């Protein structure tokens, strides 16, 4: 059990470090944010592995979680014209500020690129117990229970029905 908690913590820390590295790369790009974000995630994945922060498999898994969350958030913001806080379903003031700033900047860059290309971001659509997720709200597909994440976290089984599959919801889903 202790090993699982250590691995969870390592993956959560890896997610946050990789998101910061992606933000740094995106911040240096003048245009064409989407290719830069893709390259940034690849670079962050390689760096996490090279520095021994995560195994290659763990870094690739965290990269998948990061791409999923950024695509979903950018797609929501681009499609709805609403703010990131609506996607999160809570005020950004209650979120760890540095994480919220990083996520907001990366999402904004992704949204801008999506609008320029007039493409819709494709949300993967499902989150599962055992995965890592960043800030926001997930709804259990089994019973509708809401789980609110105010910082990068490990997704637990549903506390109500023990379901393992979720969907991201926003303020507009209410």
Secondary structure by P-SEA (a helix, b strand, c coil): caaaaaaaaaaaaaaaaaaaaaaaaaaacccaaaaaaaaaaaaaaaaaaaaccccaaaaaaaaaaaaaaaaaaaaaaaaccccccccccccccccaaaaaaaaaaaaaaaaaaaaaacccccccccccccccccbbbbbccccbbbbbbcccccccccccccccbbbbbccccc
